[in-house]
Amino acid sequence: MMSTFRYTRSFSMLGSFGRATSRSYATVTEFPRPPPPTEEPHVETFSAPSRPRLYYTRPPLKSDLPRIQKRWPFILAFATIGVSAWAAFLLFATNQEKLASSVVKQILQTVRENEELKGMLGDAIRPEPAWYLNGDPWINGSINLPQGNVDLSFRLKGHQGSGTLYFTSIRKAKGEQFTPLRFRVIGDDKRVVNILPQTASSRQ
């Protein structure tokens, strides 16, 4: 048996136009309830915010990317060229220092005054120029006056022929004069001219 209690309350108000307004409220205390649902209610979920995403272009594939060249071969080549240029400059400067030394100038003066050497090489005896030194001769060996050691060899040229000059001189003790041990010219025709001074040749 269903029991229903209903309470109705009315209010009458006189409006501005002379009409009455009434409201009714109903309270239901008991109704036949439907059976509970057998399925779970559908819940809608969102994996991203509702704000639209920024548009961007698709990145290119790896095969389309430009290949970055390795830098170490260029660095190695640049370092090799730099070291070679520095070594060539040092050799050139050292050769110019030998050529301007008093030892080489004295050797050339002695050679030009030797009659036997003039007979083999001819007149106008001079150092043979080297093409890679822009006309200057290349002087092999070393000049070490503080340690008392001079050992040189370079090419000579005259109007009749050319040859190679060898000069070696040492100082036995500090304060003494240098003693020439070898001073000769070997021509390209295998002839040999010794240019040792008489005082030095008499000691041997």
C-alpha positions in Angstrom: 0.0 0.0 0.0 1.5 3.3 -1.0 0.9 6.3 1.1 1.5 9.7 -0.2 1.5 12.9 1.7 1.1 16.0 -0.2 1.3 19.4 1.2 0.3 22.4 -0.8 1.0 25.9 0.1 -0.3 28.8 -1.8 0.6 32.3 -1.7 -1.4 35.1 -3.3 0.1 38.4 -4.1 -1.4 41.3 -5.8 0.7 42.2 -8.7 1.1 45.6 -10.3 -1.6 44.7 -12.8 -4.0 43.5 -10.2 -3.3 39.8 -10.8 -2.7 37.1 -8.2 0.3 34.8 -8.3 0.3 31.4 -6.7 3.0 28.7 -6.2 2.6 25.1 -5.2 5.3 22.8 -3.7 5.0 19.0 -3.6 7.1 16.7 -1.5 7.2 13.0 -2.3 8.4 10.8 0.5 8.1 7.4 -1.2 7.9 6.1 -4.8 8.5 2.8 -6.5 12.3 2.8 -7.3 13.7 1.2 -10.4 16.2 -1.7 -10.2 19.9 -0.8 -10.1 21.8 -0.8 -13.5 23.7 -3.9 -14.4 26.3 -2.2 -16.6 28.8 0.4 -15.6 28.1 3.9 -16.8 30.1 5.1 -19.8 32.7 7.6 -18.8 34.3 9.7 -21.5 38.0 10.4 -21.0 40.4 12.7 -22.9 44.0 12.0 -23.6 45.0 15.6 -24.5 43.8 19.0 -23.7 41.2 20.6 -25.8 43.6 23.3 -26.9 44.7 22.7 -30.5 48.3 21.7 -31.0 50.8 23.8 -32.9 51.3 22.9 -36.5 54.9 21.9 -37.5 56.4 20.5 -40.6 57.4 16.9 -40.7 61.1 16.5 -40.2 63.0 15.0 -43.2 64.2 11.4 -43.1 67.8 10.6 -42.2 68.6 9.8 -45.8 67.6 13.4 -46.8 69.9 15.0 -44.2 73.1 16.6 -45.6 76.2 14.7 -44.7 78.5 16.6 -42.4 82.1 16.4 -43.6 84.8 15.4 -41.1 87.0 18.3 -40.1 90.1 16.4 -38.9 91.5 15.7 -42.4 91.5 19.5 -43.1 93.0 20.2 -39.7 95.7 17.6 -40.3 96.5 18.9 -43.7 96.6 22.5 -42.5 99.0 21.4 -39.6 101.2 19.5 -42.0 101.4 22.5 -44.4 102.2 24.8 -41.5 104.9 22.6 -40.1 106.5 22.1 -43.5 106.5 25.8 -44.2 108.0 26.6 -40.9 110.7 23.9 -41.4 111.5 25.3 -44.9 111.8 28.8 -43.5 114.2 27.6 -40.8 116.4 25.8 -43.4 116.4 28.9 -45.6 117.3 31.2 -42.8 120.1 28.9 -41.6 121.5 28.6 -45.2 121.5 32.4 -45.5 123.3 32.7 -42.2 126.0 30.3 -43.4 126.3 32.1 -46.7 126.8 35.4 -45.0 129.3 34.1 -42.5 133.0 35.1 -42.6 134.1 31.5 -42.9 132.3 31.0 -46.3 133.5 34.4 -47.5 137.1 33.5 -46.7 136.7 30.1 -48.4 135.4 31.7 -51.6 138.2 34.3 -51.7 140.8 31.5 -51.3 139.2 29.5 -54.1 139.1 32.3 -56.6 142.8 33.0 -56.1 143.9 29.3 -56.6 145.6 28.9 -60.0 145.3 25.1 -60.0 141.5 25.3 -59.5 141.2 27.9 -62.2 142.8 25.4 -64.6 140.1 22.8 -63.7 137.0 25.0 -63.4 138.0 28.1 -65.4 137.6 31.7 -64.5 134.7 33.4 -62.6 134.5 30.7 -60.0 131.4 31.1 -57.9 129.0 29.0 -55.8 126.6 27.1 -58.1 123.1 28.5 -57.6 120.2 26.3 -56.6 116.8 26.8 -58.4 114.8 26.3 -55.2 116.8 29.0 -53.4 116.1 31.7 -56.0 119.7 31.8 -57.2 121.5 31.3 -53.9 123.8 28.2 -53.3 122.9 25.5 -50.9 125.6 25.0 -48.2 125.7 21.6 -46.4 127.2 21.1 -43.0 127.5 23.3 -40.0 129.5 26.3 -38.7 129.9 26.2 -34.9 132.7 28.6 -34.0 132.0 28.6 -30.2 132.6 24.8 -30.1 135.5 25.0 -32.6 134.0 23.0 -35.4 133.5 23.9 -39.1 132.4 21.3 -41.6 131.0 22.5 -45.0 130.5 21.4 -48.5 128.8 23.2 -51.5 129.0 23.3 -55.2 131.3 25.5 -57.3 131.0 26.5 -60.9 133.3 28.1 -63.4 133.1 28.8 -67.2 134.8 25.4 -67.9 133.2 23.1 -65.4 131.9 22.5 -61.9 132.7 20.5 -58.8 132.0 20.1 -55.1 134.1 21.8 -52.4 134.8 20.2 -49.0 136.1 22.1 -46.1 136.7 20.9 -42.5 138.5 22.8 -39.7 138.7 22.4 -36.0 140.0 24.2 -32.9 141.8 21.9 -30.5 141.5 24.2 -27.5 139.8 27.4 -26.6 141.8 30.4 -27.6 143.8 28.6 -30.3 143.5 29.1 -34.0 141.5 26.9 -36.3 143.4 24.1 -38.0 142.1 23.1 -41.5 141.9 19.4 -41.9 140.3 19.2 -45.3 140.1 21.8 -48.1 139.6 20.3 -51.5 137.5 20.5 -54.6 136.4 17.3 -56.5 135.4 18.1 -60.0 132.6 16.4 -61.9 135.4 14.8 -64.1 136.8 13.2 -60.9 139.8 15.4 -60.7 140.8 16.6 -57.2 142.4 19.9 -56.2 143.7 20.3 -52.7 143.7 23.9 -51.5 145.3 23.5 -48.1 147.7 26.2 -47.2 151.4 25.3 -47.0 151.5 25.7 -43.2 148.7 23.2 -42.7 150.0 20.7 -45.3 153.4 20.7 -43.7 151.9 19.5 -40.5 150.5 16.4 -42.1 
